[in-house]
Amino acid sequence: MFCYQCQETSKNEGCTIQGVCGKTADVANLQDLLMFLCKGISHYTVRLRKLGIEIPQINKFITDSLFMTITNANFDKSRFITRILMAYEMRNAAEERLLSAGGSRAGITFDGAFWRGDTEEEMAEKAVETTILTTENEDIRSLRELTIYGLKGMAAYAEHAFNLGYEENGIYGFMQRALVDVTNDSLSAEELTGLVLETGKYGVQVMALLDKANTSSYGHPEITKVSLGVRNNPGILISGHDMKDMEELLKQTGGTGVDVYTHSEMLPANYYPAFKKYSHFVGNYGSSWWHQIEDFENFNGPILFTTNCIVPPRKNSTYGDRVYTTGASGFEGFKHIEDRKDGQPKDFSALVEHAKRCAPPTEMESGEIIGGFAHNQVIALADKVVDAVKTGAIRKFFVMGGCDGRLKGRNYYTEFAEKLPKDTVILTAGCAKYRYNKLPLGDINSIPRVLDAGQCNDSYSLVKIALALKEAFGFDDLNDLPIAYNIAWYEQKAVIVLLALLSLGVKNIHLGPTLPAFLSPNVVNVLVNNFGIAGITTVDEDMKALLNA
């Protein structure tokens, strides 16, 4: 295997035996084969689209396949084998549709046609031939992978929007065209750099779509105090990012005597008005995704993964038989809740019955945290915020969104938040907030010094807030605002957020705790020279640089 798509990749070079995430070599290679087949299918859908033909099943298949290969999303080998067999069928269906519409496959030299293995052994053998390293030029490989990882992040957000009934064929069209372009050996590094920035542009578009889907379905997030304690009823802990799953679980647990708690990136569900009507929706339990081993042991009840962020349980864990997955997520041995069929909701009855047999959660902490500062809420406070800046009460905003992770070096972000001058405010989205959202950082003129906009996809809210402030101050350039960017990354959804910011012209972003291993030295130089991208150093040095920028 070879995988370097996440921040924790071995030695910041690449995992070659087993993923630091816990992904085995056979699963990694099957994921590469699935990606290879999605590229091949896309060669046909791009031609079909020129004939005015969309195939919704393929749009959904490619989107979900990209999502399944995100770090910590799915470790279940059997699911990937099933999906690869589906890919063969999709590829044949696309070719048949193209030919029946009068199109031609002439000139298609990359289509996955020769990958016909129908046994696990044959798939494993062929999968090895589709790894990342088949692209020998490191700069071309770097730009191709940067695009692909951005597409994976886009796919996650597109899938969530789809579940709420929102989709845009233009987004699917770009994703599939980009999958074709990364197989085109005639494209130069300069042309691939343009593709990377175009990926960021569509990243903004897909985050806007998901924002519309979430707020149209559940209302705009509100400033909310979220309970960190527990009650005496048995409970279900829901993790991940999918709000449709959240809604259906709350409906199906109503009146059962079972409470619902959020974990990690599902915390922002507490901010939506539509979910507040459920009296059995208690609050948030535990911390960010990598604390789940301790959190899940103490929770006592069943856990539902709606998306990525799975950590393989230890061999001596007591919670493995209490974990359920759904959607793109999966882990061998965990029970899986099937997708919706014929417009009907998912069936979470097994979780409810399981919860009834369990003890209530063990309390780990008490008190409250505050969140819900998405764009609609902050823009409503714009006059107050602008006044605080003009009077000097707020000197600067620090965008500290992104991902959390296990490495000790991420303590940097806690220390950075603690040392920030008291006339600064943190804007955040994503699980990076768990590094500082429970610190007693206080407020400025009743404005909390940590403004949590929500999940990683709610980085779009931070963009909307920045654009609103630019207009309020009458600036021509986003980079003129008193905003500094110190962002932590871990996986591919953070990659699309970064590319989205670059596509909007945001410069001087500090990215850590390490620069991505998939960026070649030459590509790093392009990002440094054109956008001022920098890694992190020490808290004191970076704070001085960012405060004075």
C-alpha positions in Angstrom: 0.0 0.0 0.0 0.9 3.7 -0.2 -1.2 6.3 1.4 -0.4 9.9 2.4 -3.7 11.6 2.3 -4.0 12.5 6.0 -1.9 14.6 8.3 -0.8 11.7 10.6 0.7 9.6 7.7 3.8 7.7 8.8 6.9 9.9 9.2 5.0 12.6 7.3 6.0 10.6 4.2 3.4 7.9 3.6 2.0 4.7 5.2 3.3 1.6 3.4 2.5 -1.3 5.7 -0.7 -0.2 7.6 -2.3 3.1 7.9 -1.7 5.1 11.1 -5.5 5.4 11.0 -5.8 1.6 11.3 -6.5 1.0 7.6 -5.1 -2.3 6.4 -3.0 -2.7 3.2 -5.7 -4.7 1.4 -8.4 -2.0 2.2 -6.1 0.8 1.1 -5.4 -1.0 -2.2 -9.1 -1.7 -2.8 -9.8 2.0 -2.2 -7.2 2.9 -4.8 -8.9 0.4 -7.3 -12.3 2.0 -6.6 -10.9 5.4 -7.3 -9.3 4.1 -10.5 -12.7 2.8 -11.6 -14.4 6.0 -10.8 -11.9 7.8 -13.0 -12.7 5.4 -15.8 -16.5 5.7 -15.4 -16.1 9.5 -15.5 -14.6 9.3 -19.0 -18.0 8.1 -20.2 -20.1 10.5 -18.1 -18.2 13.5 -19.3 -19.0 12.5 -22.9 -22.6 11.7 -22.0 -23.0 15.2 -20.4 -21.9 16.8 -23.6 -24.9 15.0 -25.2 -27.2 16.4 -22.5 -27.4 13.1 -20.6 -27.2 12.8 -16.8 -27.2 9.4 -15.1 -28.3 10.2 -11.5 -27.3 6.7 -10.3 -23.7 7.2 -11.4 -23.6 10.7 -10.0 -24.6 9.3 -6.6 -22.3 6.2 -7.0 -19.1 8.3 -7.7 -19.9 10.8 -4.9 -20.5 8.1 -2.3 -17.4 6.2 -3.5 -15.2 9.3 -3.1 -16.7 9.8 0.4 -16.1 6.2 1.4 -12.3 6.6 0.8 -11.9 9.6 3.1 -9.6 8.9 6.1 -11.3 7.1 9.0 -14.6 6.7 7.1 -14.7 3.0 6.1 -12.5 0.1 7.0 -14.8 -2.7 5.8 -13.1 -4.7 3.0 -16.3 -6.5 2.1 -18.1 -3.1 1.4 -15.3 -2.1 -1.0 -15.4 -5.4 -2.8 -19.1 -5.1 -3.3 -18.7 -1.5 -4.5 -15.9 -2.4 -7.0 -18.3 -5.0 -8.5 -20.9 -2.3 -8.8 -18.3 -0.1 -10.5 -17.9 -2.6 -13.3 -21.6 -2.6 -13.8 -21.7 1.3 -13.8 -18.9 1.5 -16.3 -20.7 -0.9 -18.7 -24.0 0.9 -18.3 -22.3 4.2 -19.1 -20.7 2.8 -22.2 -24.0 1.3 -23.4 -25.8 4.6 -22.8 -23.2 6.5 -24.7 -23.3 4.2 -27.7 -27.1 4.1 -27.7 -27.2 7.9 -27.8 -25.0 8.0 -30.9 -21.8 8.8 -29.1 -18.5 7.2 -29.5 -15.9 5.7 -27.2 -13.1 6.4 -29.7 -10.1 8.0 -28.0 -11.0 6.8 -24.5 -7.8 5.1 -23.5 -8.5 5.2 -19.7 -11.7 3.5 -18.8 -11.0 0.7 -16.4 -12.3 -1.8 -19.1 -9.7 -4.4 -18.4 -10.3 -4.6 -14.7 -12.7 -7.5 -14.7 -11.6 -9.5 -11.6 -14.6 -11.0 -9.8 -12.7 -12.7 -7.0 -11.0 -11.1 -4.0 -7.6 -12.4 -5.1 -7.9 -11.0 -8.5 -9.0 -7.6 -7.2 -6.1 -7.6 -4.7 -3.6 -8.3 -7.5 -5.0 -5.6 -9.8 -5.4 -3.1 -7.0 -1.7 -2.9 -6.4 -1.3 -1.6 -10.0 -3.5 1.4 -9.3 -1.7 3.0 -6.4 -0.8 6.7 -6.2 2.9 6.0 -7.1 2.0 5.0 -10.6 2.3 8.7 -11.4 6.1 9.0 -11.4 6.6 12.8 -11.7 6.3 14.0 -8.1 5.0 17.4 -9.0 2.3 16.0 -11.3 1.4 13.4 -8.7 1.2 16.1 -6.0 -1.2 18.3 -8.0 -3.3 15.3 -9.0 -3.6 14.1 -5.5 -4.3 17.6 -4.1 -7.2 17.8 -6.6 -8.4 14.3 -5.7 -8.3 14.9 -2.0 -10.3 18.1 -2.6 -12.8 16.1 -4.5 -13.2 13.7 -1.6 -14.0 16.6 0.7 -16.5 17.9 -1.8 -18.1 14.5 -2.1 -18.7 14.4 1.7 -20.6 17.7 1.6 -22.4 16.9 -1.6 -23.6 13.6 0.0 -25.0 15.4 3.1 -26.8 17.9 0.9 -28.2 15.1 -1.3 -29.7 13.4 1.8 -31.7 16.6 2.4 -32.9 16.7 -1.1 -30.4 19.3 -2.5 -28.1 18.6 -5.4 -26.5 20.4 -8.4 -25.6 18.6 -11.5 -22.9 21.2 -12.1 -21.1 20.0 -9.0 -21.3 16.4 -10.2 -20.1 17.4 -13.6 -17.0 19.2 -12.3 -16.1 16.3 -10.0 -16.2 13.8 -12.9 -14.4 16.2 -15.3 -11.7 16.6 -12.7 -11.4 12.8 -12.3 -10.8 12.7 -16.1 -8.3 15.5 -16.0 -6.1 13.9 -13.4 -5.6 10.9 -15.8 -4.6 13.2 -18.7 -0.8 12.9 -19.1 -0.8 15.9 -21.5 -1.7 18.4 -18.8 1.1 20.5 -17.5 1.8 21.4 -13.9 0.5 24.9 -14.6 -2.7 23.5 -16.0 -3.1 21.2 -13.1 -2.5 24.1 -10.7 -5.5 25.8 -12.4 -7.5 22.6 -11.8 -6.6 22.7 -8.1 -7.9 26.3 -7.8 -11.1 25.4 -9.8 -11.6 22.6 -7.3 -11.6 25.2 -4.6 -14.1 27.3 -6.4 -16.5 24.4 -6.6 -15.7 23.7 -2.9 -17.2 27.1 -2.1 -20.2 26.1 -4.2 -20.8 22.8 -2.5 -20.5 24.3 0.9 -23.0 26.9 0.0 -25.3 24.2 -1.2 -25.0 22.3 2.1 -25.5 25.4 4.1 -28.7 26.0 2.2 -29.8 22.4 2.7 -29.2 22.5 6.4 -30.7 25.9 7.1 -33.7 25.4 4.9 -34.4 22.1 6.6 -33.6 22.9 10.2 -33.4 26.7 10.5 -30.4 29.0 11.0 -28.2 28.0 13.9 -28.8 30.0 17.1 -26.6 31.0 19.9 -27.0 28.0 22.2 -25.7 26.8 25.6 -25.1 23.1 25.2 -25.2 20.8 28.2 -22.1 18.6 28.9 -23.8 16.6 31.6 -25.9 13.5 31.6 -29.4 12.3 32.7 -30.5 9.0 34.2 -32.1 7.5 31.1 -30.3 5.2 28.7 -28.9 7.0 25.7 -27.7 6.8 22.1 -24.5 8.7 21.2 -24.5 10.0 17.6 -21.2 11.0 15.9 -20.2 12.2 12.4 -21.8 15.0 10.4 -25.1 13.9 8.8 -28.1 16.0 9.9 -30.6 13.9 8.1 -29.6 10.9 10.2 -29.8 13.2 13.3 -33.4 14.1 12.5 -34.5 10.6 11.8 -32.9 9.3 15.0 -34.5 12.0 17.1 -37.9 11.2 15.6 -37.6 7.4 16.2 -36.4 7.8 19.8 -39.2 10.1 20.8 -41.3 8.6 23.6 -39.1 5.5 24.0 -37.3 6.6 27.2 -34.0 6.8 25.4 -32.0 10.1 25.3 -29.8 11.3 22.5 -26.4 12.9 22.9 -24.0 14.3 20.2 -20.3 13.5 20.0 -17.5 15.3 18.2 -18.5 16.9 14.9 -22.2 16.3 15.6 -22.0 18.9 18.4 -23.4 21.7 16.1 -26.7 19.8 15.8 -27.5 21.4 19.2 -27.6 24.8 17.5 -30.4 24.1 15.0 -33.9 25.3 16.1 -35.7 22.3 14.6 -33.8 19.9 16.9 -34.5 21.9 20.1 -38.1 20.7 20.3 -37.0 17.2 21.2 -37.0 17.0 25.0 -34.9 13.8 24.9 -32.1 15.6 23.1 -29.8 16.2 26.0 -26.6 17.8 24.8 -23.0 16.8 24.0 -21.0 14.0 25.5 -17.2 13.7 25.4 -14.7 15.4 23.1 -13.3 15.2 19.6 -13.1 12.1 17.5 -9.8 10.7 18.7 -11.0 10.6 22.3 -13.7 8.2 21.4 -12.1 5.1 22.9 -12.5 6.6 26.4 -15.8 8.4 25.6 -17.5 5.3 24.2 -16.4 3.1 27.1 -18.0 5.5 29.5 -21.1 6.2 27.5 -22.5 2.6 28.2 -25.1 2.8 25.4 -25.0 2.3 21.6 -23.1 4.6 19.3 -24.0 5.6 15.8 -21.4 6.7 13.2 -23.1 8.7 10.4 -19.9 9.5 8.6 -16.1 9.3 9.1 -14.0 9.7 12.2 -13.9 6.0 13.2 -11.0 4.9 15.4 -10.6 1.1 15.4 -11.4 -0.1 18.9 -8.7 -1.8 21.0 -8.8 -5.5 21.3 -9.8 -5.3 25.0 -12.5 -2.7 24.5 -16.0 -3.3 25.8 -17.9 -1.1 23.4 -17.3 -2.8 20.0 -20.7 -4.6 20.0 -22.4 -1.3 20.8 -21.2 0.5 17.6 -23.4 0.9 14.5 -22.5 2.5 11.2 -24.5 4.0 8.4 -24.0 5.8 5.1 -20.4 6.0 3.9 -19.0 4.7 7.2 -18.2 1.1 8.0 -15.9 -1.1 10.1 -15.7 -4.9 10.0 -17.6 -6.3 13.0 -19.8 -3.1 13.5 -23.5 -3.5 12.7 -24.5 -1.4 9.6 -27.8 0.4 9.2 -28.9 0.3 5.5 -29.6 3.3 3.4 -33.0 4.8 2.8 -35.2 3.0 0.3 -38.2 4.2 -1.6 -38.2 7.5 0.2 -38.5 5.9 3.6 -36.4 6.9 6.6 -33.6 4.6 7.9 -34.6 2.1 10.5 -32.9 2.8 13.8 -35.1 0.5 15.9 -32.1 -1.8 16.6 -30.3 1.1 18.3 -33.4 2.0 20.3 -33.9 -1.6 21.6 -30.2 -1.9 22.3 -30.1 1.3 24.3 -33.0 0.1 26.5 -30.8 -2.8 27.7 -27.9 -0.4 28.6 -27.1 1.6 31.7 -27.3 5.4 31.5 -24.1 7.2 30.5 -21.4 7.7 33.1 -20.9 11.4 33.7 -17.5 12.7 32.7 -18.0 16.4 33.0 -20.7 19.0 33.7 -21.5 22.5 32.8 -22.1 24.1 29.4 -20.4 25.4 26.3 -21.7 28.0 23.9 -21.9 27.8 20.1 -24.2 28.6 17.2 -22.2 31.5 15.7 -22.9 30.7 12.1 -23.1 33.5 9.5 -26.7 34.4 10.0 -26.2 34.9 13.7 -22.9 36.8 13.5 -24.1 39.0 10.6 -27.1 39.9 12.8 -24.5 41.2 15.3 -22.4 42.9 12.7 -23.0 46.4 14.0 -21.9 45.4 17.4 -18.8 43.5 16.1 -17.8 46.4 13.8 -18.2 48.9 16.6 -15.9 46.7 18.8 -13.3 46.7 16.1 -13.5 50.5 15.5 -13.2 51.3 19.2 -10.3 49.0 19.6 -12.1 46.5 21.9 -11.4 43.8 19.3 -7.9 44.1 17.7 -8.0 41.0 15.5 -9.9 37.8 14.6 -8.1 34.5 14.4 -9.6 31.8 12.2 -8.6 28.6 13.9 -10.9 26.1 12.2 -10.1 22.7 10.8 -9.4 19.3 12.3 -8.3 17.9 15.6 -5.9 14.9 15.8 -3.9 12.7 18.1 -0.4 14.1 17.8 1.0 15.8 20.8 2.1 18.7 18.6 -1.6 19.7 18.4 -1.3 21.1 21.9 0.1 24.0 20.0 -3.4 25.1 19.2 -4.5 25.0 22.9 -1.5 27.0 23.9 -2.1 29.5 21.0 -5.7 30.1 22.2 -4.6 30.5 25.8 -1.9 33.0 24.9 -3.9 35.1 22.5 -4.3 38.7 23.8 -7.6 39.4 25.4 -8.6 41.8 22.7 -8.7 39.1 20.1 -11.5 36.7 19.0 -11.3 33.1 17.6 -13.6 32.2 14.7 -13.8 28.4 14.4 -15.5 25.6 12.6 -14.7 21.9 12.7 -13.4 19.6 15.4 -10.2 21.7 15.9 -12.4 23.7 18.4 -12.1 20.9 20.9 -8.5 22.1 21.6 -9.9 25.3 23.2 -13.7 25.5 23.3 -13.9 24.6 26.9 -11.2 27.1 28.1 -12.4 30.0 30.2 -11.4 32.7 27.6 -14.2 35.1 28.5 -15.8 37.7 26.2 -15.4 41.2 24.8 -18.4 43.5 25.3 -20.6 40.3 25.7 -19.1 38.8 22.4 -17.6 35.4 23.4 -13.9 35.1 22.4 -14.6 31.8 20.8 -17.3 32.0 18.1 -18.1 28.5 17.0 -19.8 28.4 13.6 -20.3 24.6 13.5 -18.9 21.7 11.6 -16.0 21.7 9.1 -18.4 22.4 6.3 -19.6 25.4 8.2 -16.2 27.0 7.3 -18.5 28.5 4.6 -20.0 30.5 7.5 -16.6 32.0 8.2 -16.3 33.0 4.6 -19.7 34.7 4.7 -18.8 36.5 7.9 -15.5 37.7 6.4 -17.4 38.9 3.3 -19.9 40.7 5.4 -17.2 42.4 7.4 -15.4 43.4 4.2 -18.5 45.2 3.1 -19.1 46.8 6.5 -15.6 48.2 6.6 -15.7 49.2 2.9 -12.6 47.2 2.0 -11.8 46.0 -1.5 -9.9 42.9 -0.5 -10.6 40.2 2.1 -6.9 40.3 3.0 -7.3 43.9 4.3 -9.5 42.7 7.2 -8.1 42.3 10.7 -8.4 38.5 10.3 -5.5 36.0 10.6 -5.7 32.3 9.6 -4.1 29.6 11.7 -5.7 26.4 10.5 -5.2 22.8 11.6 -5.8 20.0 9.1 -6.2 16.3 9.3 -8.1 14.9 6.4 -9.6 15.6 3.0 -12.5 17.8 4.1 -9.9 20.2 5.5 -8.2 20.1 2.1 -11.3 21.3 0.3 -11.8 24.1 2.9 -8.2 25.2 2.3 -8.7 25.1 -1.5 -11.9 27.1 -1.1 -10.1 29.8 0.8 -7.3 30.0 -1.8 -9.9 30.2 -4.6 -11.3 33.3 -2.9 -7.9 34.9 -2.8 -7.3 34.5 0.9 -3.5 34.7 1.6 -1.0 34.2 4.4 -2.7 31.1 5.9 -0.7 29.2 8.4 -1.3 25.5 8.1 -0.3 22.8 10.7 0.7 20.9 12.6 2.7 19.8 9.5 2.4 20.6 5.8 0.8 17.8 3.8 3.2 15.0 2.7 1.5 15.0 -0.7 2.8 18.4 -1.5 6.0 18.2 -3.4 8.7 20.9 -2.7 7.9 22.6 -6.0 4.2 22.7 -5.3 4.9 24.0 -1.8 6.9 26.8 -3.4 4.0 27.7 -5.7 1.7 28.0 -2.6 4.2 30.0 -0.7 5.0 32.4 -3.5 1.4 32.9 -4.8 -0.6 32.6 -1.5 1.8 33.1 1.4 1.0 29.6 2.8 3.2 28.8 5.7 3.7 26.1 8.3 3.6 26.6 12.0 6.7 27.2 14.2 6.4 28.1 17.8 3.3 29.7 19.4 5.1 32.9 20.4 6.8 33.3 17.0 3.6 32.6 15.0 1.5 34.8 17.2 3.9 37.7 16.8 3.9 37.3 13.0 0.1 36.9 12.8 -0.7 39.8 15.1 1.5 42.1 13.1 0.4 40.9 9.7 
